[in-house]
């Protein structure tokens, strides 16, 4: 597994910009800070593998990037929906935790798989 520095920095900058946008959209809600922290964490953990990680196998690298990109879009949709509709804290925490755990387990399996 290899992590490239420039795409990692770009992923952090893109995550910061999108997190600020989500925070701005949901700024009328009292829990917008929690929304911003959760959004930053979920977007960064999905965007870093999509942009900056590469594996030894080309096939696994493509699978990792497609999976992470799909999860990034899902996390972005969830963040914008909660920002626009209002944050219900228990639902937001449960949904984000579930999405991140599934994503991290799949990424872990991709990095552990050495046969392909």
Beta strands, then each sheet from edge to edge (+ up, - down):
strand 1: 2-3
strand 2: 53-54
sheet 1: 1+ 2-
end
